[in-house]
Amino acid sequence: MFKQHVVAQGMVLVQQAEDTANSNSETPFFVIKLVELYDMAYVTNCFANNSLFHKALKEAFKVFCNKIVSGFSSAELLASYCDNILKKGGSEKLSDDAIETLDKVVKLLVYINDRPYLFAEFSRKKLSRRLLFDKSANDDHERLILTKLKQQCGGQFTSKMEGMLIDLTLAKENQNNFQEYLSNNSSPGIDLTVTVLTSGSWPSYKSCDLSLPVEMAKCVQVFNEFYQTKTKHRKLTWIYSLGTCNVNGKFDSKTIELILGTYQAAVLLLFNSSDRLSYSCWKTYMHSVGISGSYCLHE
C-alpha cells in the first residue's frame, strides 16, 4: 500500500510537470516537487525507519524517476537544476537550503537507471560551459557538489569533472606565465587569453580548420612559441568554436565594442581593408577559409 501511494504521488508529479511544460513555464517544477517528495521524514518518523518502508520507497521512486518528462530524462532535469543553482546570478555563498537541496538531488541519483553515465555526462557538459564561459558563481560551490557526488557514486564518477577544475586552475597559472613571456618577447599586439585543456577530461568539441586573419594568426603563432618553451611533447589543437573576441567597430557616429565568436570576428575583420563587400566576395572568402555560413549566422 505504501509503495502504491508513493508511486501514485510520483505519477501525479510527472503529469503536472507535463502540463507545466506545455504552459511554457521555465520553473523546474518536476525537480522541485521530486525533492519535496523525497523528504524521508515520514519514513523515519511515522514508520520508525523500518527497512521494509525504505525498500518500498526506493522501488516506488524507481518507477517515476525513470519516466521521460516533456522529452527530458530525469538525469538531464536533475543536472539542469544543479546547473541553475551553480550558475552566476545566484548568491556568492550557497544558503543552507540550497546545500540541502543539492544533497537531496545527489541522493536521488540512486533511483535513476544508468545514473553513473547519464547524469555524469549531462553534468560534465554543463560544467564545461560554466567554466569556459565564466558562468560559474564560485569554485567552492563546484567542489562542494563534486564532493557530494564522489561520496554518493565513487571517485570514478567525478574524476573527469575534477580534472576540469584542475585544468582551469592550471590555465590561470599558464596565462600568468604567458604574460611574463610576452614582457620579454615580441607581443602579437592584441590581448590574448588562452585556456589549455586536457582532452581526456572535457567533452568532445568539433575542431575545424580555419585560415585565420593575419591579426589572429599572429596570436596563435606567439602562443605556440610560448607553449613550446613549456613542453615539446604535447600538441595544441585550437577549438575556435569556443573562442570569443572583443572587436572595436568604428562606425560614423561612434565606436562600439562587439563581443563575437571567432568565426564572426574573422569575417568582420575583412572590413579593415574594405568598406563594402558584395555577397559573392563574402561567400568566396568563407569558402576559402573553411567557415560554414551557419557558424556566423547562429554562433
C-alpha positions as CSV (number, residue, x, y, z in Angstrom):
1,M,0.0,0.0,0.0
2,F,2.8,2.4,0.9
3,K,4.6,1.8,-2.4
4,Q,1.4,2.2,-4.4
5,H,0.8,5.5,-2.6
6,V,4.2,6.9,-3.4
7,V,4.0,5.7,-7.0
8,A,0.7,7.5,-7.3
9,Q,2.1,10.7,-5.9
10,G,5.1,10.5,-8.3
11,M,2.9,9.9,-11.4
12,V,0.8,12.9,-10.4
13,L,4.1,14.9,-10.4
14,V,5.0,13.6,-13.9
15,Q,1.6,14.7,-15.3
16,Q,1.8,18.1,-13.6
17,A,5.3,18.6,-14.9
18,E,4.0,17.8,-18.5
19,D,1.1,20.3,-18.0
20,T,3.6,22.9,-16.7
21,A,5.9,22.4,-19.6
22,N,3.0,22.8,-22.1
23,S,2.3,26.2,-20.5
24,N,5.9,27.3,-21.3
25,S,6.8,27.8,-17.7
26,E,10.6,27.9,-17.1
27,T,10.2,26.8,-13.4
28,P,11.9,23.4,-12.9
29,F,8.6,22.1,-11.4
30,F,9.3,18.4,-11.6
31,V,12.7,18.5,-9.8
32,I,11.4,20.9,-7.1
33,K,8.4,18.6,-6.4
34,L,10.5,15.5,-6.6
35,V,12.9,16.8,-4.0
36,E,10.0,17.7,-1.8
37,L,8.5,14.2,-2.2
38,Y,11.9,12.7,-1.4
39,D,11.8,14.1,2.1
40,M,12.0,10.9,4.0
41,A,10.9,12.3,7.4
42,Y,7.6,10.4,7.2
43,V,9.5,7.1,6.8
44,T,11.8,8.0,9.7
45,N,9.1,9.5,12.0
46,C,6.0,7.6,11.1
47,F,7.4,4.1,10.3
48,A,10.3,4.1,12.8
49,N,12.9,4.0,10.0
50,N,11.7,0.5,9.1
51,S,13.8,-1.1,6.3
52,L,10.8,-2.5,4.5
53,F,9.4,1.0,4.1
54,H,12.8,2.2,2.8
55,K,12.8,-0.6,0.3
56,A,9.2,0.3,-0.8
57,L,10.2,3.9,-1.1
58,K,13.2,3.0,-3.3
59,E,11.1,0.8,-5.6
60,A,8.4,3.4,-5.9
61,F,10.9,6.2,-6.8
62,K,12.4,4.0,-9.5
63,V,9.1,3.8,-11.2
64,F,8.6,7.5,-11.9
65,C,12.2,8.7,-11.7
66,N,12.8,6.9,-15.0
67,K,9.9,8.4,-16.8
68,I,10.6,10.8,-19.7
69,V,9.1,14.2,-18.7
70,S,8.4,16.6,-21.6
71,G,11.1,14.9,-23.7
72,F,13.7,15.0,-21.0
73,S,15.1,12.2,-18.8
74,S,15.2,12.7,-15.0
75,A,19.0,12.7,-15.2
76,E,19.0,15.7,-17.6
77,L,16.4,17.5,-15.5
78,L,18.4,17.0,-12.3
79,A,21.7,18.1,-14.0
80,S,19.9,21.2,-15.3
81,Y,18.5,22.0,-11.9
82,C,22.0,21.8,-10.3
83,D,23.4,23.9,-13.1
84,N,20.9,26.7,-12.4
85,I,21.9,26.7,-8.7
86,L,25.7,26.8,-9.5
87,K,25.5,29.4,-12.2
88,K,26.4,33.1,-11.8
89,G,23.5,35.2,-10.8
90,G,22.9,33.3,-7.6
91,S,24.4,34.3,-4.2
92,E,28.1,34.3,-3.7
93,K,27.6,31.8,-0.9
94,L,25.1,29.0,-1.1
95,S,22.4,29.1,1.5
96,D,21.9,26.1,3.8
97,D,18.6,25.4,2.0
98,A,20.5,25.3,-1.4
99,I,23.1,23.0,0.0
100,E,20.5,20.7,1.4
101,T,18.7,20.7,-1.9
102,L,21.9,19.7,-3.8
103,D,22.4,16.9,-1.3
104,K,18.9,15.5,-1.9
105,V,19.4,15.8,-5.7
106,V,22.6,13.8,-5.5
107,K,20.8,11.1,-3.3
108,L,18.0,10.9,-5.9
109,L,20.6,9.5,-8.4
110,V,20.3,6.1,-6.8
111,Y,16.8,5.8,-8.3
112,I,17.8,6.6,-11.9
113,N,18.8,3.8,-14.3
114,D,22.3,4.1,-15.7
115,R,22.9,7.1,-13.3
116,P,26.8,6.9,-13.5
117,Y,26.6,7.6,-17.2
118,L,23.6,9.9,-18.0
119,F,23.8,12.3,-15.1
120,A,27.6,12.5,-15.3
121,E,27.6,13.3,-19.0
122,F,24.9,15.9,-18.7
123,S,26.7,17.5,-15.7
124,R,30.1,17.4,-17.4
125,K,28.7,19.3,-20.4
126,K,27.0,21.9,-18.2
127,L,30.1,22.3,-16.0
128,S,32.2,22.9,-19.1
129,R,30.0,25.7,-20.2
130,R,30.1,27.3,-16.7
131,L,33.8,27.1,-16.6
132,L,34.8,28.1,-20.1
133,F,32.3,30.9,-20.4
134,D,32.8,32.3,-16.9
135,K,29.3,31.3,-15.8
136,S,30.3,29.6,-12.6
137,A,29.4,31.6,-9.5
138,N,32.0,30.1,-7.2
139,D,34.7,27.4,-7.4
140,D,33.9,26.3,-3.9
141,H,30.3,25.6,-5.0
142,E,31.6,23.4,-7.8
143,R,33.9,21.5,-5.4
144,L,31.0,21.1,-3.0
145,I,28.7,19.3,-5.5
146,L,31.7,17.2,-6.7
147,T,32.4,16.1,-3.1
148,K,28.8,15.1,-2.7
149,L,28.8,13.2,-6.0
150,K,32.0,11.4,-5.1
151,Q,30.7,10.3,-1.8
152,Q,27.5,9.0,-3.4
153,C,28.8,7.5,-6.6
154,G,32.6,7.0,-6.2
155,G,35.7,8.6,-7.4
156,Q,35.5,7.3,-11.0
157,F,32.2,9.2,-11.3
158,T,33.7,12.6,-10.7
159,S,37.3,12.1,-11.9
160,K,36.8,13.9,-15.3
161,M,34.9,16.8,-13.7
162,E,37.6,17.1,-11.0
163,G,40.2,17.2,-13.9
164,M,38.3,20.1,-15.5
165,L,38.6,22.2,-12.3
166,I,42.3,21.4,-12.1
167,D,42.7,22.4,-15.8
168,L,41.1,25.8,-15.0
169,T,43.4,26.4,-12.1
170,L,46.5,25.5,-14.2
171,A,45.2,27.7,-17.0
172,K,45.3,30.7,-14.8
173,E,48.9,30.0,-13.9
174,N,49.7,29.3,-17.5
175,Q,48.2,32.7,-18.5
176,N,50.4,34.5,-15.9
177,N,53.4,32.7,-17.4
178,F,52.4,33.7,-20.9
179,Q,52.1,37.4,-19.8
180,E,55.6,37.2,-18.3
181,Y,56.8,35.6,-21.6
182,L,55.3,38.5,-23.6
183,S,57.1,41.1,-21.5
184,N,60.4,39.6,-22.6
185,N,59.5,38.7,-26.2
186,S,57.5,40.2,-29.1
187,S,53.9,40.8,-28.5
188,P,51.1,40.0,-31.0
189,G,49.7,43.4,-30.4
190,I,46.4,42.0,-29.3
191,D,45.4,41.0,-25.8
192,L,45.1,37.2,-25.8
193,T,43.9,34.7,-23.2
194,V,44.3,31.0,-23.8
195,T,42.8,28.2,-21.8
196,V,44.7,24.9,-22.3
197,L,42.5,21.9,-21.6
198,T,43.3,18.2,-21.1
199,S,41.4,16.4,-23.9
200,G,40.6,13.4,-21.8
201,S,38.7,15.3,-19.1
202,W,36.5,17.6,-21.3
203,P,33.5,16.8,-23.6
204,S,34.4,16.4,-27.3
205,Y,34.4,19.6,-29.3
206,K,34.4,19.9,-33.0
207,S,37.7,21.2,-34.4
208,C,37.6,22.9,-37.8
209,D,40.5,24.1,-39.9
210,L,40.3,27.9,-40.2
211,S,42.6,30.2,-42.2
212,L,42.9,32.9,-39.7
213,P,43.2,36.6,-40.5
214,V,46.7,37.9,-40.0
215,E,45.9,39.5,-36.7
216,M,44.6,36.3,-35.2
217,A,47.3,34.1,-36.8
218,K,50.0,36.2,-35.1
219,C,48.4,35.5,-31.8
220,V,48.3,31.7,-32.4
221,Q,51.9,31.8,-33.5
222,V,53.1,33.6,-30.5
223,F,51.3,31.4,-28.0
224,N,52.5,28.2,-29.8
225,E,56.1,29.5,-29.5
226,F,55.5,30.2,-25.8
227,Y,54.0,26.7,-25.3
228,Q,57.0,25.1,-26.9
229,T,59.1,26.6,-24.2
230,K,57.0,24.7,-21.6
231,T,56.8,21.3,-23.3
232,K,57.8,19.8,-26.6
233,H,55.8,16.6,-26.2
234,R,52.3,18.0,-26.5
235,K,50.4,19.3,-29.5
236,L,47.8,22.0,-29.2
237,T,44.5,21.7,-31.1
238,W,42.7,25.0,-31.3
239,I,39.0,24.9,-30.8
240,Y,37.9,28.1,-32.5
241,S,34.2,27.5,-31.8
242,L,34.8,28.0,-28.1
243,G,36.6,31.3,-28.6
244,T,35.3,34.8,-28.1
245,C,36.7,38.1,-29.5
246,N,36.2,41.7,-28.4
247,V,36.3,43.8,-31.5
248,N,36.0,47.6,-31.7
249,G,33.7,48.6,-34.6
250,K,34.4,52.1,-35.7
251,F,31.1,53.5,-37.1
252,D,30.4,57.0,-38.3
253,S,28.9,58.2,-35.1
254,K,30.9,56.3,-32.5
255,T,33.0,53.2,-31.7
256,I,31.1,50.2,-30.4
257,E,32.7,47.2,-28.7
258,L,31.4,44.0,-30.2
259,I,31.6,40.6,-28.4
260,L,31.8,38.0,-31.1
261,G,32.6,34.3,-31.8
262,T,36.0,33.6,-33.5
263,Y,34.3,32.9,-36.9
264,Q,32.2,36.0,-36.7
265,A,35.3,38.1,-35.9
266,A,37.3,36.6,-38.7
267,V,34.6,37.7,-41.2
268,L,34.2,41.2,-39.8
269,L,37.9,41.8,-39.9
270,L,37.6,41.8,-43.7
271,F,36.1,45.3,-43.4
272,N,39.5,46.5,-42.2
273,S,40.5,46.5,-45.9
274,S,37.2,47.5,-47.5
275,D,34.2,49.5,-46.5
276,R,31.8,47.4,-48.7
277,L,31.8,43.7,-49.5
278,S,29.5,42.0,-52.0
279,Y,27.8,38.8,-51.0
280,S,29.8,36.9,-53.6
281,C,33.1,38.2,-52.2
282,W,31.9,37.3,-48.7
283,K,30.9,33.8,-49.8
284,T,34.1,33.2,-51.6
285,Y,36.1,34.2,-48.5
286,M,34.0,32.0,-46.3
287,H,34.6,29.0,-48.6
288,S,38.4,29.7,-48.9
289,V,39.0,29.8,-45.2
290,G,36.7,26.9,-44.3
291,I,33.9,28.7,-42.5
292,S,30.4,27.4,-42.8
293,G,27.8,30.1,-43.1
294,S,25.9,28.7,-40.1
295,Y,28.8,29.4,-37.8
296,C,28.5,33.1,-38.4
297,L,24.7,33.3,-38.5
298,H,23.9,31.1,-35.5
299,E,27.1,31.1,-33.3
